[in-house]
Amino acid sequence: MAEDLDLQLEQLGLELSGAAENSSAWLESLAQRLSILFPHHLQVRRGLFGRGAVQEVKLVLGEREYILELNHQQLQAKRAHRSGGVAIHSDELPLADWVSELFRDIASEAAKSAELEVALKDLIQPKI
């Protein structure tokens, strides 16, 4: 079952990383998906008094922080390492690598929580 989930996450990650031509819409979609899975671990920054388009998504998973920012219609992907709740080092990553690492960590979190695994499967499996 975990291998199926890993494969589905990998396919979704490839789909998402390949769809980045429309950066703003892609970032909005990612923010919506992650807010369902991690409402208490996700920060979404919007423009125009907090009501405009998504400008940045920040997700904290354990000791890692994933940041995706829209800057001049280009996505900038970063991963930070945390210690004591504070980001101590960050690296800029190619979007495909960022997506891959994010989804690998999400799969790891899902393996620890049956509730999260079910929510994740509902989110990534096509509805009929």
Protein Blocks (a to p, Z undefined) as FASTA:
>chain_A
ZZmmmmmmmmmmmmmmmmmmmmmlmmmmmmmmmmmmmmmlcccddeehhlaccfbdcdde
hjbccddddeehiacddddddeehiafbdcdddfklmmmmmmmmmmmmmmmpmklmmmmm
mmmpccZZ
